[in-house]
């Protein structure tokens, strides 16, 4: 996989992670609305109970209200349970997505380090070759100068 492909894969995973985080936010808001619904049901029950104590007509319908209230509470409780399961599942998915992204990022960093090391090795080899060529050239010139000096000294 080329370096660019890995970067693209990281971007795709981050996009998917963002989507999961948005989904989790929606689930958390839904959970909060269900909890709010439970509080409102409890408040309304108290109000209906007080009304049944003071009003005969309300007292006659209070039994039906209690049945409805119990069923509604059960429905909200089931919905809360389901929402909490979904929230936990989504958190697990988010943790997995973070782990996957981190793995890809580490792989990308390692690839970049390896490429940089290879580039440095090539650069050092080129510089060594240049240095060696200059050294040989200087040695050759010194030898030629020494030969020329020896020939002048012989004359």
ZAMARGU-4260 file (C-alpha; in steps of 0.2 Angstrom, whole numbers, plus 5000, padded with zeros to 4 digits):
<rodrens>
0) 5000/5000/5000 | 5007/5017/4995 | 5010/5031/5007 | 4996/5041/4999 | 4984/5026/5001
5) 4987/5024/5019 | 4984/5043/5022 | 4968/5041/5012 | 4963/5026/5023 | 4966/5036/5039
10) 4955/5050/5032 | 4941/5038/5028 | 4942/5030/5046 | 4942/5047/5054 | 4926/5052/5044
15) 4918/5035/5049 | 4923/5039/5067 | 4915/5056/5066 | 4899/5048/5060 | 4899/5036/5075
20) 4902/5051/5087 | 4887/5060/5079 | 4877/5044/5081 | 4882/5043/5099 | 4878/5061/5102
25) 4860/5057/5095 | 4858/5042/5106 | 4864/5052/5121 | 4851/5065/5118 | 4838/5052/5115
30) 4842/5044/5132 | 4841/5061/5140 | 4824/5064/5133 | 4818/5047/5139 | 4825/5051/5157
35) 4816/5068/5155 | 4800/5058/5150 | 4801/5048/5166 | 4803/5063/5177 | 4787/5071/5168
40) 4778/5055/5171 | 4782/5055/5189 | 4777/5073/5191 | 4761/5070/5182 | 4757/5055/5192
45) 4758/5065/5208 | 4747/5079/5201 | 4734/5065/5196 | 4735/5057/5213 | 4732/5074/5221
50) 4717/5078/5210 | 4710/5061/5213 | 4711/5064/5232 | 4701/5081/5230 | 4690/5077/5215
55) 4677/5063/5214 | 4677/5062/5195 | 4696/5062/5194 | 4695/5048/5208 | 4684/5037/5196
60) 4696/5038/5182 | 4712/5037/5192 | 4712/5018/5191 | 4713/5018/5172 | 4726/5032/5173
65) 4737/5021/5185 | 4736/5007/5173 | 4741/5018/5158 | 4755/5026/5169 | 4762/5008/5173
70) 4762/5003/5155 | 4770/5020/5150 | 4783/5018/5163 | 4787/5001/5157 | 4788/5007/5139
75) 4800/5021/5143 | 4810/5009/5154 | 4812/4997/5139 | 4816/5011/5127 | 4829/5017/5140
80) 4837/5000/5141 | 4838/4998/5122 | 4845/5016/5121 | 4858/5012/5134 | 4863/4995/5125
85) 4865/5005/5109 | 4875/5018/5118 | 4887/5005/5125 | 4888/4997/5108 | 4892/5013/5100
90) 4905/5017/5113 | 4913/5001/5109 | 4913/5004/5090 | 4921/5021/5094 | 4935/5014/5104
95) 4938/5001/5091 | 4938/5015/5078 | 4951/5025/5088 | 4962/5010/5090 | 4961/5007/5071
100) 4966/5025/5067 | 4980/5024/5080 | 4987/5008/5072 | 4986/5016/5054 | 4994/5032/5061
105) 5008/5022/5068 | 5010/5012/5052 | 5011/5029/5043 | 5024/5036/5055 | 5034/5021/5053
110) 5033/5021/5034 | 5038/5040/5034 | 5053/5036/5046 | 5059/5022/5035 | 5057/5033/5019
115) 5067/5046/5028 | 5080/5034/5033 | 5082/5028/5015 | 5083/5045/5009 | 5096/5049/5021
120) 5106/5034/5017 | 5105/5038/4998 | 5111/5056/5002 | 5125/5050/5013 | 5130/5037/4999
125) 5130/5051/4986 | 5140/5063/4998 | 5152/5049/5002 | 5155/5046/4983 | 5158/5064/4980
130) 5170/5065/4994 | 5179/5049/4988 | 5180/5056/4970 | 5187/5073/4977 | 5199/5063/4988
135) 5205/5053/4973 | 5206/5068/4962 | 5217/5077/4975 | 5228/5062/4977 | 5230/5061/4958
140) 5234/5079/4957 | 5247/5078/4972 | 5255/5063/4964 | 5256/5072/4947 | 5263/5088/4956
145) 5276/5077/4965 | 5281/5069/4949 | 5282/5086/4941 | 5293/5092/4956 | 5304/5077/4955
150) 5307/5080/4936 | 5311/5098/4940 | 5323/5093/4954 | 5332/5080/4942 | 5335/5094/4929
</rodrens>
